[in-house]
Structures are given as structure tokens and as C-alpha cells.
């Protein structure tokens, strides 16, 4: 059957989507009418695309690319940046359940990224899944979020043996613009085990918000989340949890002339010491072989302002001395800092083991 008569409408539809992607500031109705679509057809098309999440409407009636259309685009826009950050956070959380990232639709929400766990039995969403208004993702992203959700800071839904939890991601610190999701078989989680899980998810949602530019994390202006800065020492358990996040460490060592040398490094903490790797051309590796004494500083630049300060010594190690070998360490660092799709630069690297002589964790001022 010939489809020749269908081509002009398809071309105009594609032209409409291209214009929306090329004009992030939005386009007016008159500008869209120049595409050759009749007014009645254009209204019907825009209304349907809004319902599907491909079109959004901003101030002064301008039409914008919606979250579902933005999810098509390549790297370099907010959605892709958030997806990359999500995969880094989801990988470092090491939670053996499905984690997802959702954006709001006019009715409900849409899945734009997902990380599945290694468990044989787990809950999973279809690609670009559309969440109903009753889902945890849609509830936490709704402008009319229920008072109970605003008070507790997240949404939780249990349905057909599945537990769904959604925390808001807020680029301005207060207005939910995306949601960090967890989906898990309900039988695996008891109430007493959820407290630690909720704390980890909240921290990840806060870090994603900070990476988008937020200076604080207080969804819906929740008072008790507004960053208490009273200083206190971190417990060993808190230090261990903090060091599992994808923070960059600052390594300080001494040059042969006695002057200090400070450089950012990726690290892996195993509960007793750190593994770090020197990429080709790293001068600090040469300095440490002459003088192994060093300091590490690992900190977060936003409330509650946690940091870990380390003094110790570093020594080169062989691949056989590293769990799963050097390739295993590099793969873990790659996933932790770059996400599942990250690619490391080529070249030989030198691994070092840092054993702390002192290690202190602190938060607040």
C-alpha cells in the first residue's frame, strides 16, 4: 500500500520536533504555524504531544521540548547531564535493587534512565516507562504533592508486591524537577531495614541536586532538611558510608625540593586503606616513591559539610595484591566516577596502597 500521501504530515511533524529541540527558549504558536500546519491540526497535535510528554508549555504560551523529547537528544543538555550523574550515583550506591530516574509529564512521569541490579529476582521498568499519577515518581513530582509527602520528603507506594520509593531532585534546592527512584520486591524489605536505605537515597538525591546547581537541599522548603551545621565527629560507620560516595580525594605529598604538591585523585576505600592509581605522567607517583608520607582530604562542598582527613604512607602494589586485580580496580573506579558507560584513557597506570596512620571524620562547622 502506498504511503506517499502520508509523507507531508510526517515531514511537518518531524519539522515541529526539530524546531522545539533547536529553540530551547521556546517557540510561539505563530512561529509554529509557519511550518505549514493548519491551526486546528496544530492545536490538536500540540495537545496530544503534551499529553505524551513530547511538548511542554512555558511562560507567555511558548512551546518547549518536553521531557520525553529531550530524552531523545545526545549529550550536552540538562537531561543527558542528569542521566550521567544518575548513573554515577546509582553505581556508587551499590544497592541491590533497581534504581531509576524520572522526569515529570503533564499527567504522571516518564522514566529516562535505569540501573538494574545483579539479583535474579528484581523489579524492572520497561524503557521510557510512563508512570501513572498514582505512582511514587508522579506523586513526588506533582506540583500538588500531598502534605504527608512534603513532610517526610519522599513518596512511597506499595502495589502488587512491589515497593516504590521516590526522592525529589531539585536544581534550585526546593522545587522537584526530577525523581530518584527505587523499585524492589516488597518481601525483601522490612521496616527496620528501610531507615538506612532511605538515608542513602536522600543523600544521593541531594548530591544530584547539588550537581545541578542547588546550594541547599530542602524540597518544598522542609525545615528539618535545611542544613544543620553544628560540628560533630563522624562515627566509624558514617565515615565508611561517606567514603563509598564518588567523592574525589585531594592527595598532598612533598616534592624533592621540600615544597608541597596537591592533586585530585580517584580512590577506593575498603575499610582498612585506600587504593589510588597514578595515570601516565602523574608526578605525584614519583614523589611518593621518594617520600611515601602523604595526606588525603575527602570532602563534600555543601551541607552537612562532611569531610575525612587522613595521614599515612603510600606504597606501590602489584596487581596480585589488589582484589580482582588491577583491571578489577580500574573497572570499579570507572563505574564509580564515570558511570557504566564511561571509558578510561589508554596507558599504563601505577596502583598505590595508602594505609592511614590517622583518619578523622567530621561534619558541620
N, C-alpha and C positions, 0 to 999 in steps of 0.2 A: 504494500500500500504506500502510495507516495506521501511524503511529509513536507512537500515543498511549501504548501500553504501555511504550515506551522512555523516556518523558519523566521519570518519577520517578527512575530511576537516573542520568540525565543531570543532573537538578537536584541530586541528592545529591553527584555528583562535582564539580559547579561549586561547591557549598557547601563541600566539603572544600578545594578550591583557594583559595577566598576566605578561609577560616579560616587557612590557612597563610600567606597574604600579610598578613593583618591581625595576626598574632601572631608578630612576629619573634623573640620569646623562645622560641617552640616551643609545641606542644600535646601533651598526654598522650593515650594510647590511650583512656582513659575519656572524655575530653572529645570525642574524635572519634566515639565510639560514640553520643553524644547527637545526632548528625546523622541517626540512624535507619538506619544501615547495619549489617547483621548482622556479628558478629565475624569469621566465616570470610571473608565478602566483603571486609570492611575490610582484613584481613591480606593477602589476595590483591591487592587494589587498591594498597595501600601498597607491597607488594613490587614490583609491576610499575612503579609510578610512580618508585620508587627506581632501578630499572634504566634507566628512560628519562631520569633526571636531573631530574624534576619535584619530587621529595621527597628530603630528606636527613634523617639521624637524628643528633641531638646527644647531649649528656650526659643521663644518667638516662632514656634511652629516649625523650626528647621528639622529636617530628617537626617538621621545619622545611621551609620552601620551598627547593627545590633550585635549582641554577644555571639550569636551563632554564626554570623557572617565574619566577625573578627577572628573566630576560631579557625577559619579557612586560611588566614593570612600567614605569611612566613615570619621569620624572626624580625625584631626591630620595633614592635609596637607593644603596648602595655600588656595585652593578653599573653603574648609569647614570653615577655619578661616574667610575668607572673607564673606561667607554666614552668619555665626553667627554675625559678625559685622554689616552686612547689615540689618538683622532683628532687631538688637538693634537700629540702626539709624532710620530705617523706622518706627518703632513703636513710637520712641520719637518724630519724626517729626509731627505726628498726622495730616497728610494731607489726606483729604477725597477723594483720588484718588489712582489708582493702582500704586504701586512702584515696580520696578524690578531691577535685577542685571544681567548684560550680560557680556560674555567673547567673545573675537574675534575668528572668524573662518577664514580660508583662503579666503572664499567668504562669507561675511556677519558677523553675530554674533549669539550667542546662549544664550537663557535665562537659568540661573542656579538658580534663586531664585525669589520669587514674594510675595508681600503682598497686598491682596485685601482690599478695603475699605468697610465700612458697607453700603454705598449707594446702593439702589436697582438698580439704573441705573449707570453702570460704565463700563469702558473698561477693558478687561482682556485678557491675553495671554494664549494659550494652554501650558501645561507643556513641558519644553525643546524646546520651540518655536525657530525656526530658522529665524532670521531676514534677510531680503534681503539687498543687498548692498546699496539700496536707503533709508533704514530706518535710524532713528536718531542714534540708537545704533551703526550700522555698520559705519556710516559716522564719528562719533566721535572717533571710534577705528581704522579707516583706517590709515595706515602709510602715505597716501597721502591725509590727511584731507584738505578740501578746505580752502583757506586763510580766508574766512569770518568766518568759524567755529573756526579757530585758533585765530582770532582776538577777537571774542565775548566770547570764552571759552566754548561753548556748541553747540550742534546741535538741531535743531528744525524742525519738519516735521508735516504738516497738510495734512490729507488724509481721504476722506470719512467720514467727521465729527468727526475725532479723532485727538487730539493734542498729539504729542510725543515729549518729551524733554529728552536729554541725556547729562550728565556731565561726563567727564573722571575721572577715579580713577587711580592715578599714584604712584606706590610704590617707585619710585625714585624721585618723585616730578614733573617730566616733561613729561615722556613717558606714554601715556594712555595704561593701561593694562586691564582695566575693565570699565564698564559704569554703572552709576546710572541712572535709567530710571523713567520717569513719563509718564503715559498714561491716558488721560482723554477725556470725551466728549467735543468737541470744544465749544459747546454753553454755557458751564458753565464758561468760562474764557474770560474776556475782557482784552485788552492790559494793561489797567491801573492797573489791579489786578495781572498781571504777574510779576511785578518787585519784589514784596515781595516774591513770590513763587520761582523765580529764585535765589534770595539771599539765601533762606533757602536750596535749593537743592545744590547750590555751596558749602555752609558750610558743608553740610553732605558729599559731595564728598571729600572735603578737609580732614574732620575727618577720613574718611575711608582710604584715602591715608596715613595720619599720622600713623594710626594704623598698616599699612603695613610696616612702617619704613621710610617714607618720612620725610625730615627735613624742607621742604617748599612745597608749592602748587602753581606751575606755569606751567600748561600744555603748552607744545610746547614753553616754555620759554617766556610766555606772560609777558611783562614788568610790566604792571599795576597790576598784581596779585602778584608781588614779595615782599610782606610783608612790607608795610609801618609801621614803628614802632613809629611814633610820638605819644606821650602820649596825651590822652584826656579823659574826663569823659564820661561814657555811659549815654544815655538818659534813662528814666524810661522804655520806650518801648524796648530799646535794652537790658536792664537788664532782663526784663521779658522774652524776646526771648532767651537770653543766658541761663537762668535758666531752660528752658524746655529741653535742651540737656542733654544727660546722663552723666553729669559730677559727679564725686564723691566729696563730701564735706569733708573738714578736720575740725573736731569738737575739740575745745580746751576748757577744763574745769580745775577745780582745785581739787587736791586730798586733803584729810583731813589734811595732813601734810604741805599743802601750796605749794607743787611742781606742775608744770603743767602736764596735761595729754592730749595728742593729739591722735585722732583716726580717720580713714576714715569711713564715713557713707554714705549710700544712703539717698536721700532726695526727697521730693516733695514740690514745691513752688506753692502756689495758688493765688499769687498776694498780699497777706497780711502777710503770715507767712509760716513757713516750718513745714512739718511733717517728723519725723525721727523715726526709730524703733530700739530698743535695742534687739539683739539676745541673747539667753541664754548664760550666762557667761560674758556679757559685763559689765565691771567695771564702765564705764562712767555713766551708768544709776544710780548706787548707789551714785556716786559723785554728780550728778546733783540734786538728791533728798535732799542732804545735803546742796548744794550750787548751785542754779539754774542758776547762771550767766555763760555765755559762749561766745565764738567767733566762727564764721564759716568763712572758706576761700574756695571759689569755683573758680578754675582757669583752663585755658587751657595751656598746656605746649608748644604751638607752636604759631607762628604769626596768628592773630594780638595780641596775649598775653592778652586776656581779663580776668578779674577776678572780683569777687564780694566779698566784705568784710563785715561781719555782726557782730554786738554786740547785745546781748539781753539776754533773760532769757528763760529757757525751763521748762515746767511743764507736768507731766503725764496727759494723756487724756484717756477717756473711748472710747469704740467702737462707742457708740451712738454720740459722738462729732465729728466723722470723716465722711466726705461724703462717702456714700456707706459702712460705717462701716470699721472695721479693716481688714476684708477679702478683701474688695474692695481696700483698700490702699495697702495691700500686693500684690494683683494681678497687680495693676498699677506699683508698684516698680519692680515686677518680669518681666513684659513685657518691662519695660523701660531699665533695666540693663542686663537682660538675654535673651531678645527676647521672641517670642511667645511660644517656646518650652522649656523655662527654668524651672527648678524645684528648689523650695526653700527648705532649710534644715528643718527638723522637729523640733518641740519645741515651747514653748510659747514665744511670744515676747511682749515687752512693748512699746507702742507708746508714743511719746512726741510731744508737740506743741511748736515751737520756735517762739516767737514774737520779731521782731527786734526793738531795740531802735535806732540804726543807721544802715544804709545799703548804701554802696557806690560801684559803678561800675566804672571800669577804663580799658583802653586798651593801649597797647604800653608801652614804657619805660618812 
